[in-house]
Every structure is written in C-alpha cells, then in structure tokens.
C-alpha cells in the first residue's frame, strides 16, 4: 500500500464533491451569493493549512467510513445542510466518478493530471477570494513537490492502492 495516496484521493474526491454541489446548487436555483458562500466555506475547510499539512504526511489510507465522515463534515461546515440519504448519494457519486476516471486513465501518471484538473476546478470556484487562492497556491506547491518526480512504478503502486 502506498503512503502517498491520501492527498490524491482527497483532492480528487473534493473536486468531484464540488462539481456535484455546484450542479445541485444551480439546479435548485439557490441565489448565486449564497451558493458562492457555500462553495467558499467548504473549499476553505478542505484546504485549511493544518489539515493539508497532515494530509500530505506519508500515511496509510483512511478507512472508507472515515473518508465518508470527513466529507460529511466538510459538506455540513457551511450553511448548507444535507440529510443522510442525500449525503450517501453525494459520496457514492463522488467515489463512482473518481473510480471511473482511475479506471480509464491509460497511464498511471495520468492520476496527477486528473488531480490537477480537479484542483483547477477548485481554484475557479474561489477565483475572487484572495486568501483561498493563496492557500490553493500552497496546496499546488505541495502537490507538485510530492508527485512530479515519481517513477512509473511508483505511480502504478499508487493507482493500485
């Protein structure tokens, strides 16, 4: 089991979560200001400096239940509320979408490109919030520092984890 999987897993699931929440906020005709507040609140918690510092430490993957609890807390860290069934559906959609992306990527290093795509989506959601952009810049630095020089075999090991 690779000890470098957690940041990739978290950032990709976080990106999927934000895609889905953004789509649901639009579909439910939530006022743009309120929707932006929800997105900024959630992304701010996702990229909290101390949390990201712990996330990028080499470690085993969290159990599925812990991952789900973490995203449940993120989703409820804003003014938005989800019932249990909605949270279950959200988490299932997030994991299903990311599993599909991992399955179809032709080369294991493409996981980095998938992660960067999700990361860029997070940045677009908060492009007018300077403090969050600075935090995202730090996360991008950690991402590139950690993953840009990995060998193909290391990427394969991460993919299999």
C-alpha positions, 0 to 999 in steps of 0.5 A: 500500500502506498503512503502517498495516496491520501492527498490524491484521493482527497483532492480528487474526491473534493473536486468531484464533491464540488462539481456535484454541489455546484450542479445541485446548487444551480439546479435548485436555483439557490441565489448565486451569493449564497451558493458562492458562500457555500462553495467558499466555506467548504473549499476553505475547510478542505484546504485549511493549512493544518489539515493539508499539512497532515494530509500530505504526511506519508500515511496509510489510507483512511478507512472508507467510513472515515473518508465518508465522515470527513466529507460529511463534515466538510459538506455540513461546515457551511450553511448548507445542510444535507440529510443522510440519504442525500449525503450517501448519494453525494459520496457514492457519486463522488467515489463512482466518478473518481473510480471511473476516471482511475479506471480509464486513465491509460497511464498511471501518471495520468492520476496527477493530471486528473488531480490537477484538473480537479484542483483547477476546478477548485481554484475557479470556484474561489477565483475572487477570494484572495486568501483561498487562492493563496492557500490553493497556491500552497496546496499546488506547491505541495502537490507538485513537490510530492508527485512530479518526480515519481517513477512509473512504478511508483505511480502504478503502486499508487493507482493500485492502492 
